């Protein structure tokens, strides 16, 4: 991801107070560049890092809300969202992912994303599911 793209998003937000988070998510999905701890940062990762660095919480919240909405609309896998949120220390987004995963746990635990996920993430989801029983 071109870092200047992320800087451009942040500067536009600072100037206008708005971010087109849905287009960022669409761009990230199109190029598979949401980003995670194991790969180069995607556009959303880069924007979150810059907003954290420059303490622009409103921008982070807008992106987190958009990611949560994508999850609810079936555009994002809960396990991938939880991994992404943990990598970026987005506690509220982790909780949203855990709650969503809990609702779908019976089908989710046998999915390809669960089979390929970090064991720590799967254990956290299982603990969350079992703690609420």
C-alpha positions in Angstrom: 0.0 0.0 0.0 1.2 3.4 -0.9 1.7 5.3 2.4 0.7 8.5 0.7 -2.8 7.0 0.1 -3.2 6.6 3.9 -1.8 10.1 4.5 -4.3 11.5 1.9 -7.2 9.8 3.7 -6.1 11.2 7.1 -5.5 14.7 5.8 -8.9 14.7 4.0 -10.5 13.6 7.3 -8.7 16.4 9.2 -9.8 19.0 6.6 -13.4 17.8 6.0 -14.2 15.8 9.1 -15.4 13.0 6.9 -14.0 9.7 5.7 -15.5 7.4 3.0 -14.9 4.3 5.0 -17.0 2.1 2.8 -14.8 2.8 -0.2 -11.7 2.1 1.9 -13.2 -1.3 2.8 -14.2 -1.9 -0.8 -10.7 -1.0 -1.9 -9.2 -3.3 0.7 -11.4 -6.2 -0.3 -10.7 -5.7 -4.0 -7.0 -5.8 -3.4 -7.0 -8.1 -0.4 -5.2 -5.4 1.5 -7.0 -4.9 4.8 -3.7 -5.9 6.3 -2.7 -8.0 9.3 0.2 -8.6 11.6 1.8 -11.1 9.1 1.7 -9.1 5.9 2.4 -5.6 4.7 -0.1 -3.1 6.0 -3.2 -2.5 3.9 -4.9 0.8 3.5 -7.1 0.4 6.5 -4.2 -0.7 8.7 -2.1 2.2 7.5 -4.9 4.7 8.2 -5.6 3.2 11.7 -1.9 3.4 12.5 -1.7 7.1 11.4 -4.9 7.9 13.3 -3.4 6.3 16.4 -0.1 8.0 15.9 -1.7 11.4 15.5 -4.4 10.7 18.1 -7.4 11.1 15.8 -9.9 8.9 17.6 -12.9 10.0 15.5 -11.3 8.5 12.4 -10.4 5.3 14.1 -14.0 5.0 15.4 -15.4 5.6 11.9 -13.3 2.9 10.4 -14.1 0.5 13.3 -17.8 1.1 12.8 -17.5 0.5 9.1 -15.6 -2.8 9.7 -18.3 -3.9 12.2 -21.0 -3.1 9.6 -19.1 -5.1 7.0 -19.1 -8.0 9.4 -22.8 -7.7 10.1 -23.5 -7.7 6.4 -21.5 -10.8 5.7 -18.7 -9.0 3.9 -16.1 -10.0 6.4 -15.2 -13.1 8.2 -15.4 -12.8 12.0 -12.2 -14.7 12.6 -10.3 -12.4 10.2 -11.9 -9.4 11.8 -10.9 -10.5 15.3 -7.3 -11.1 14.2 -7.2 -7.7 12.5 -8.7 -6.0 15.5 -6.3 -7.6 17.9 -3.3 -6.7 15.7 -4.4 -3.1 15.8 -5.5 -3.0 19.5 -9.1 -2.2 18.6 -10.7 -3.7 21.7 -14.3 -2.6 20.8 -13.9 -4.3 17.4 -12.6 -7.5 19.0 -15.7 -7.6 21.2 -18.0 -7.1 18.1 -16.2 -9.9 16.4 -16.4 -12.2 19.4 -20.1 -11.6 19.8 -20.7 -12.2 16.1 -18.6 -15.4 16.2 -20.5 -16.6 19.2 -23.8 -16.5 17.3 -22.3 -18.5 14.4 -19.9 -20.7 16.4 -21.3 -24.1 15.4 -20.8 -23.5 11.6 -17.8 -21.2 12.1 -15.7 -23.7 14.0 -15.6 -26.0 11.0 -15.0 -23.3 8.4 -11.8 -23.0 6.4 -11.0 -19.7 8.1 -11.2 -21.4 11.5 -9.0 -24.2 10.3 -6.3 -21.7 9.1 -6.6 -19.3 12.0 -4.1 -18.6 14.7 -4.8 -21.1 17.6 -4.9 -18.2 20.1 -7.8 -16.6 18.3 -9.8 -19.8 18.2 -9.2 -20.4 21.9 -10.3 -16.8 22.7 -13.5 -17.4 20.7 -14.1 -20.7 22.4 -13.5 -19.2 25.8 -15.9 -16.3 25.0 -18.6 -18.8 23.7 -18.3 -21.0 26.8 -18.2 -18.2 29.3 -21.6 -17.0 28.2 -23.3 -20.5 28.4 
